[in-house]
Amino acid sequence: MINGSNTALMTFLIYTVAVFILAILSNRVAKGKDFVGEYFLGSRSFGVWAFALTFAATNASGGTFMGFPALIYTHGWSLSLWIAGYMALPLVSMAVLGKRINQVARQSGALTIPEVLKERFASSITGLVATLLLVFFMFFYIVAQFKAGGKILTTLLADDPIFQSIVRGVETLTASVPGLNRAEPDYLVCLLVFAVAVIVYVVYGGFRAVVWTDVMQGIVMFIGVILMLGLTLHQVGGLENATRQMAKMTPPEFGQGILRLKSNATEGVTVKKGVWINDSEDVVRVAESTEILFAKRRSDPVRMLRLTTESERERVRESIAKGLVPSLDLQVDVETWDRYEFGADQPGVYLSNPGPHDSNSIGFLAIGSAISFMIFWPFASAGQPSNLVRLLSFKDTKTLRYSVVTVSIYYAVIYLALVIVFCCARVLMPGMEIDPDRTMPDLATQLTRNAGMPWLAGILVAAPFAAVMSSVDSFLLVVSSAVVRDFYQGFVRKDADEKRIKRLSYFVTILVGFLAMLFVIDPPKYLQDLIVFATGGLAACFLIPLTLSLYWRRMTSAAAISGMFGGTLTHVGLTAWGYWQLGEFRAFEFLGMNPFIWDLFGSAITCVIVVAVGPKPNKKLIDLYFNRAT
Amino acid sequence: MRVGFFSKQGNQGAQRSLVDRSFREAKWMLLLWFVSSVWTLGYCLTYGYAPIDPNDLEISFGMPSWVFWGVGLPWLTTMSISIGFALVGIQDDDLGVVESALDQSPHETTSGGIPILDVSEDAVPSSLDSPSDEEVTGNQGGTDRSSNQGEGT
């Protein structure tokens, strides 16, 4: 029988084989070419499709297909405004710097972003500072994406019997191994499989394999989203119907309570997470697994969700009657239900801003946040080294122009479609608030099952794999290139031969991947906050100094270094302020604005002041990089 | 070579350096981002934050009206303008040849003959002439036409 979970396993296997085939082909193409240029930049030879899709896929991480759908489901149409900054992202993040940075990199032979800065100012210190800051922030990124990869795979394979037997075997093996025995065995298996797969194809195929797999991944994501859009709109009865139903919805309530066996029960039961209980007037969903022993007749306290909208209750009752969702006949005993801080009992709250929120009394998207995200998305993307390094790899300006066209259409379709699909998912699948990250795989399984095509779930669930893999591989190479090219070749062994560099590149890629995997075996508590910290930190560090270096003749290395530290210190300072104020690892939002705005401001002010009072730029460098006729 | 729609035509336009053309194009792109942001934020902050009455819904193309007019339409418009700009607004430029030092140590890639320094430019060796204050000031912002005088205008 084909079901969602073994389809996911088959998909993952087919997908992994395809990735390895691409890595082997890349390795063959690379033979006979200069190793460093090929391994880290694909010999700067990529055309429209390769460049456009690698850019698009790298930007769309696991968050696009797991976190973003979860946010849409939880907060409704306000996510359309939250993501609206993407409308100008292709032009801003690709074309504002693209032509110029590619030219400077060609002119200087630079292969990495720190190297571009170093060559632009003929200053090794500038390169070293950029390398150290890049490796520092980037490592958090890789660690987070490895965790996301392991989690996604765990979610998708959860019910597969083959997978479960492997998990039991690993659990036995690791039970007495310190460190490993603290990790969930299913997560451990998935993390190991994911990490080995990514490291092997990156090491074997280098940048070219990464780009080719990104192209495949980009296509998989696009097809997956289009299929989901069609199936969703068909099954929900049209977008207008979904919107009208959403307008009646009020947010659910959460509570901690006890489940009891009814008087006619003859045995105890295992209550799995996600099971529905139709208890007189209430429809309740269990948010964590528990056991009810017959002798005890009641469970330990367990977290539950209660639907508050009659149309949702009716839909679930119908599904229970048809046997489409798991359910149990139990008695629910909850003293108090916790209401949303914003939006409770307010029909229409899913259709307007700021959107409902369970713990924030001003809602999901305050006005200051909406303004901030219009700035954050395009400019934070423009400042990410994993995106910037791709701007060094296109072969000519025609490729850049047509890639902007491709990515503009790609993002408009993907993001607008995702908002529509997961707003409709609110209507099709009530109660996903117990585990919002499962919204995407669960919707894929439900849509294809209802359409009588369960095999199609494979293509849909491949999208999150694709998104995470395409981000991990890029980050892995960016960090490896920084260590090998910028640090080792720049400072340790300037005359290293190709054979040594080749071996070292492979070794560093494996080492970085292995270290990242070790870090997330027992992920730190604040990992998600560290991702936000790293994203903002990278853009705050690089965007302004790099932009001024490319376009401002008076820019100096001292200003570039100061700008990198200015952005970084503002970022760290606001984060420390946030920790002091809120007691959480979260940056303080001064005047209600995203800290990224203040980081850019700090970086820009520092650059301008140092240019004004610092050393003068070198005229030969200005002539070389600004006054050469083209 | 294809000349961008927004680039100045004739001899002057053809002889501008890539950096000036690129900077000029960047300004148009940032203007597009700014206008699309003003449209989106202006419309959504005005109409998208009002409470919605489920019995009196304003729907456009199946979605709440503020989503269509404040996000959907500006997104499609920005996408169309981005495509148009990429096709006719950005000029094709010769990006130059890749330096043969690709496989050399970064220290050996010499910025077109200028040796890499281990300190910032304020300690530039005497062989590298620092510009006078006037020379540097004259090039502020990277858009001053006088910076391209050496290109044979």
HADDOCK unambig.tbl for C-alpha pairs under 7 A between the chains (distance, minus, plus):
assign (segid A and resid 34 and name CA) (segid B and resid 103 and name CA) 6.27 0.50 0.50
assign (segid A and resid 36 and name CA) (segid B and resid 103 and name CA) 5.88 0.50 0.50
assign (segid A and resid 37 and name CA) (segid B and resid 102 and name CA) 6.05 0.50 0.50
assign (segid A and resid 37 and name CA) (segid B and resid 103 and name CA) 6.46 0.50 0.50
assign (segid A and resid 80 and name CA) (segid B and resid 67 and name CA) 6.92 0.50 0.50
assign (segid A and resid 80 and name CA) (segid B and resid 71 and name CA) 6.74 0.50 0.50
assign (segid A and resid 81 and name CA) (segid B and resid 71 and name CA) 6.45 0.50 0.50
assign (segid A and resid 84 and name CA) (segid B and resid 71 and name CA) 6.38 0.50 0.50
assign (segid A and resid 87 and name CA) (segid B and resid 75 and name CA) 5.15 0.50 0.50
assign (segid A and resid 87 and name CA) (segid B and resid 78 and name CA) 6.33 0.50 0.50
assign (segid A and resid 87 and name CA) (segid B and resid 79 and name CA) 6.56 0.50 0.50
assign (segid A and resid 88 and name CA) (segid B and resid 33 and name CA) 5.50 0.50 0.50
assign (segid A and resid 88 and name CA) (segid B and resid 78 and name CA) 6.55 0.50 0.50
assign (segid A and resid 91 and name CA) (segid B and resid 29 and name CA) 6.55 0.50 0.50
assign (segid A and resid 91 and name CA) (segid B and resid 82 and name CA) 6.35 0.50 0.50
assign (segid A and resid 92 and name CA) (segid B and resid 29 and name CA) 6.46 0.50 0.50
assign (segid A and resid 92 and name CA) (segid B and resid 30 and name CA) 6.89 0.50 0.50
assign (segid A and resid 96 and name CA) (segid B and resid 26 and name CA) 4.71 0.50 0.50
assign (segid A and resid 96 and name CA) (segid B and resid 29 and name CA) 6.96 0.50 0.50
assign (segid A and resid 99 and name CA) (segid B and resid 22 and name CA) 6.84 0.50 0.50
assign (segid A and resid 100 and name CA) (segid B and resid 19 and name CA) 6.37 0.50 0.50
assign (segid A and resid 100 and name CA) (segid B and resid 22 and name CA) 6.56 0.50 0.50
assign (segid A and resid 102 and name CA) (segid B and resid 95 and name CA) 6.99 0.50 0.50
assign (segid A and resid 103 and name CA) (segid B and resid 95 and name CA) 4.82 0.50 0.50
assign (segid A and resid 103 and name CA) (segid B and resid 96 and name CA) 6.48 0.50 0.50
assign (segid A and resid 106 and name CA) (segid B and resid 96 and name CA) 6.52 0.50 0.50
assign (segid A and resid 106 and name CA) (segid B and resid 97 and name CA) 6.21 0.50 0.50
assign (segid A and resid 106 and name CA) (segid B and resid 98 and name CA) 4.43 0.50 0.50
assign (segid A and resid 106 and name CA) (segid B and resid 99 and name CA) 6.07 0.50 0.50
assign (segid A and resid 107 and name CA) (segid B and resid 96 and name CA) 6.68 0.50 0.50
assign (segid A and resid 107 and name CA) (segid B and resid 97 and name CA) 6.97 0.50 0.50
assign (segid A and resid 107 and name CA) (segid B and resid 98 and name CA) 6.20 0.50 0.50
assign (segid A and resid 107 and name CA) (segid B and resid 99 and name CA) 5.96 0.50 0.50
assign (segid A and resid 108 and name CA) (segid B and resid 99 and name CA) 6.26 0.50 0.50
assign (segid A and resid 108 and name CA) (segid B and resid 109 and name CA) 6.55 0.50 0.50
assign (segid A and resid 108 and name CA) (segid B and resid 111 and name CA) 5.04 0.50 0.50
assign (segid A and resid 108 and name CA) (segid B and resid 112 and name CA) 6.67 0.50 0.50
assign (segid A and resid 109 and name CA) (segid B and resid 98 and name CA) 6.03 0.50 0.50
assign (segid A and resid 109 and name CA) (segid B and resid 99 and name CA) 4.85 0.50 0.50
assign (segid A and resid 109 and name CA) (segid B and resid 101 and name CA) 5.97 0.50 0.50
assign (segid A and resid 109 and name CA) (segid B and resid 102 and name CA) 5.33 0.50 0.50
assign (segid A and resid 109 and name CA) (segid B and resid 109 and name CA) 6.51 0.50 0.50
assign (segid A and resid 119 and name CA) (segid B and resid 111 and name CA) 5.79 0.50 0.50
assign (segid A and resid 122 and name CA) (segid B and resid 111 and name CA) 6.83 0.50 0.50
assign (segid A and resid 122 and name CA) (segid B and resid 115 and name CA) 6.84 0.50 0.50
assign (segid A and resid 122 and name CA) (segid B and resid 116 and name CA) 4.42 0.50 0.50
assign (segid A and resid 122 and name CA) (segid B and resid 117 and name CA) 5.38 0.50 0.50
assign (segid A and resid 123 and name CA) (segid B and resid 116 and name CA) 5.79 0.50 0.50
assign (segid A and resid 123 and name CA) (segid B and resid 117 and name CA) 4.77 0.50 0.50
assign (segid A and resid 123 and name CA) (segid B and resid 118 and name CA) 5.45 0.50 0.50
assign (segid A and resid 123 and name CA) (segid B and resid 119 and name CA) 5.80 0.50 0.50
assign (segid A and resid 123 and name CA) (segid B and resid 120 and name CA) 5.72 0.50 0.50
assign (segid A and resid 124 and name CA) (segid B and resid 116 and name CA) 6.73 0.50 0.50
assign (segid A and resid 124 and name CA) (segid B and resid 117 and name CA) 6.11 0.50 0.50
assign (segid A and resid 124 and name CA) (segid B and resid 118 and name CA) 4.91 0.50 0.50
assign (segid A and resid 124 and name CA) (segid B and resid 119 and name CA) 6.89 0.50 0.50
assign (segid A and resid 125 and name CA) (segid B and resid 118 and name CA) 6.05 0.50 0.50
assign (segid A and resid 125 and name CA) (segid B and resid 119 and name CA) 6.29 0.50 0.50
assign (segid A and resid 239 and name CA) (segid B and resid 62 and name CA) 4.85 0.50 0.50
assign (segid A and resid 239 and name CA) (segid B and resid 63 and name CA) 6.82 0.50 0.50
assign (segid A and resid 240 and name CA) (segid B and resid 62 and name CA) 3.78 0.50 0.50
assign (segid A and resid 240 and name CA) (segid B and resid 63 and name CA) 6.29 0.50 0.50
assign (segid A and resid 243 and name CA) (segid B and resid 62 and name CA) 6.76 0.50 0.50
assign (segid A and resid 243 and name CA) (segid B and resid 63 and name CA) 6.18 0.50 0.50
assign (segid A and resid 247 and name CA) (segid B and resid 54 and name CA) 5.16 0.50 0.50
assign (segid A and resid 248 and name CA) (segid B and resid 54 and name CA) 6.03 0.50 0.50
assign (segid A and resid 347 and name CA) (segid B and resid 54 and name CA) 6.58 0.50 0.50
assign (segid A and resid 348 and name CA) (segid B and resid 52 and name CA) 5.12 0.50 0.50
assign (segid A and resid 348 and name CA) (segid B and resid 53 and name CA) 6.18 0.50 0.50
assign (segid A and resid 348 and name CA) (segid B and resid 54 and name CA) 5.70 0.50 0.50
assign (segid A and resid 351 and name CA) (segid B and resid 64 and name CA) 6.64 0.50 0.50
assign (segid A and resid 352 and name CA) (segid B and resid 48 and name CA) 5.71 0.50 0.50
assign (segid A and resid 352 and name CA) (segid B and resid 49 and name CA) 5.85 0.50 0.50
assign (segid A and resid 352 and name CA) (segid B and resid 50 and name CA) 6.92 0.50 0.50
assign (segid A and resid 352 and name CA) (segid B and resid 51 and name CA) 6.56 0.50 0.50
assign (segid A and resid 352 and name CA) (segid B and resid 52 and name CA) 6.56 0.50 0.50
assign (segid A and resid 353 and name CA) (segid B and resid 48 and name CA) 5.75 0.50 0.50
assign (segid A and resid 353 and name CA) (segid B and resid 49 and name CA) 4.65 0.50 0.50
assign (segid A and resid 354 and name CA) (segid B and resid 49 and name CA) 6.43 0.50 0.50
assign (segid A and resid 371 and name CA) (segid B and resid 41 and name CA) 6.88 0.50 0.50
assign (segid A and resid 374 and name CA) (segid B and resid 37 and name CA) 6.43 0.50 0.50
assign (segid A and resid 396 and name CA) (segid B and resid 95 and name CA) 6.75 0.50 0.50
assign (segid A and resid 397 and name CA) (segid B and resid 92 and name CA) 5.37 0.50 0.50
assign (segid A and resid 397 and name CA) (segid B and resid 93 and name CA) 6.13 0.50 0.50
assign (segid A and resid 398 and name CA) (segid B and resid 92 and name CA) 6.21 0.50 0.50
assign (segid A and resid 401 and name CA) (segid B and resid 86 and name CA) 4.88 0.50 0.50
assign (segid A and resid 401 and name CA) (segid B and resid 87 and name CA) 6.28 0.50 0.50
assign (segid A and resid 402 and name CA) (segid B and resid 86 and name CA) 6.92 0.50 0.50
assign (segid A and resid 404 and name CA) (segid B and resid 83 and name CA) 6.99 0.50 0.50
assign (segid A and resid 404 and name CA) (segid B and resid 86 and name CA) 6.40 0.50 0.50
assign (segid A and resid 405 and name CA) (segid B and resid 83 and name CA) 4.85 0.50 0.50
assign (segid A and resid 405 and name CA) (segid B and resid 86 and name CA) 6.54 0.50 0.50
assign (segid A and resid 408 and name CA) (segid B and resid 79 and name CA) 5.72 0.50 0.50
assign (segid A and resid 409 and name CA) (segid B and resid 79 and name CA) 6.83 0.50 0.50
assign (segid A and resid 485 and name CA) (segid B and resid 106 and name CA) 6.99 0.50 0.50
assign (segid A and resid 489 and name CA) (segid B and resid 105 and name CA) 5.28 0.50 0.50
assign (segid A and resid 489 and name CA) (segid B and resid 106 and name CA) 6.36 0.50 0.50
assign (segid A and resid 490 and name CA) (segid B and resid 105 and name CA) 6.27 0.50 0.50
assign (segid A and resid 490 and name CA) (segid B and resid 106 and name CA) 5.35 0.50 0.50
assign (segid A and resid 490 and name CA) (segid B and resid 107 and name CA) 5.63 0.50 0.50
assign (segid A and resid 494 and name CA) (segid B and resid 105 and name CA) 5.28 0.50 0.50
assign (segid A and resid 494 and name CA) (segid B and resid 107 and name CA) 6.67 0.50 0.50
assign (segid A and resid 495 and name CA) (segid B and resid 105 and name CA) 6.41 0.50 0.50
assign (segid A and resid 551 and name CA) (segid B and resid 19 and name CA) 6.76 0.50 0.50
assign (segid A and resid 551 and name CA) (segid B and resid 23 and name CA) 6.78 0.50 0.50
assign (segid A and resid 551 and name CA) (segid B and resid 142 and name CA) 5.75 0.50 0.50
assign (segid A and resid 552 and name CA) (segid B and resid 140 and name CA) 6.81 0.50 0.50
assign (segid A and resid 552 and name CA) (segid B and resid 141 and name CA) 5.14 0.50 0.50
assign (segid A and resid 552 and name CA) (segid B and resid 142 and name CA) 4.93 0.50 0.50
assign (segid A and resid 553 and name CA) (segid B and resid 139 and name CA) 6.19 0.50 0.50
assign (segid A and resid 553 and name CA) (segid B and resid 140 and name CA) 6.30 0.50 0.50
assign (segid A and resid 553 and name CA) (segid B and resid 141 and name CA) 6.64 0.50 0.50
assign (segid A and resid 553 and name CA) (segid B and resid 142 and name CA) 5.50 0.50 0.50
assign (segid A and resid 554 and name CA) (segid B and resid 136 and name CA) 6.34 0.50 0.50
assign (segid A and resid 554 and name CA) (segid B and resid 140 and name CA) 6.21 0.50 0.50
assign (segid A and resid 557 and name CA) (segid B and resid 120 and name CA) 5.73 0.50 0.50
assign (segid A and resid 557 and name CA) (segid B and resid 121 and name CA) 6.91 0.50 0.50
assign (segid A and resid 558 and name CA) (segid B and resid 120 and name CA) 6.28 0.50 0.50
assign (segid A and resid 615 and name CA) (segid B and resid 122 and name CA) 5.13 0.50 0.50
assign (segid A and resid 616 and name CA) (segid B and resid 122 and name CA) 6.65 0.50 0.50
assign (segid A and resid 617 and name CA) (segid B and resid 121 and name CA) 6.36 0.50 0.50
assign (segid A and resid 617 and name CA) (segid B and resid 130 and name CA) 6.93 0.50 0.50
assign (segid A and resid 618 and name CA) (segid B and resid 121 and name CA) 6.15 0.50 0.50
assign (segid A and resid 618 and name CA) (segid B and resid 129 and name CA) 6.91 0.50 0.50
assign (segid A and resid 618 and name CA) (segid B and resid 130 and name CA) 4.92 0.50 0.50
assign (segid A and resid 618 and name CA) (segid B and resid 131 and name CA) 6.29 0.50 0.50
assign (segid A and resid 619 and name CA) (segid B and resid 129 and name CA) 6.37 0.50 0.50
assign (segid A and resid 619 and name CA) (segid B and resid 130 and name CA) 5.33 0.50 0.50
assign (segid A and resid 619 and name CA) (segid B and resid 131 and name CA) 4.92 0.50 0.50
assign (segid A and resid 620 and name CA) (segid B and resid 128 and name CA) 6.85 0.50 0.50
assign (segid A and resid 620 and name CA) (segid B and resid 129 and name CA) 6.88 0.50 0.50
assign (segid A and resid 626 and name CA) (segid B and resid 19 and name CA) 6.44 0.50 0.50
assign (segid A and resid 627 and name CA) (segid B and resid 17 and name CA) 6.90 0.50 0.50
assign (segid A and resid 627 and name CA) (segid B and resid 147 and name CA) 6.86 0.50 0.50
assign (segid A and resid 627 and name CA) (segid B and resid 148 and name CA) 6.19 0.50 0.50
assign (segid A and resid 628 and name CA) (segid B and resid 17 and name CA) 6.97 0.50 0.50
assign (segid A and resid 629 and name CA) (segid B and resid 17 and name CA) 5.26 0.50 0.50
assign (segid A and resid 629 and name CA) (segid B and resid 151 and name CA) 5.70 0.50 0.50
assign (segid A and resid 630 and name CA) (segid B and resid 17 and name CA) 5.66 0.50 0.50
assign (segid A and resid 630 and name CA) (segid B and resid 18 and name CA) 6.08 0.50 0.50
assign (segid A and resid 630 and name CA) (segid B and resid 94 and name CA) 6.48 0.50 0.50
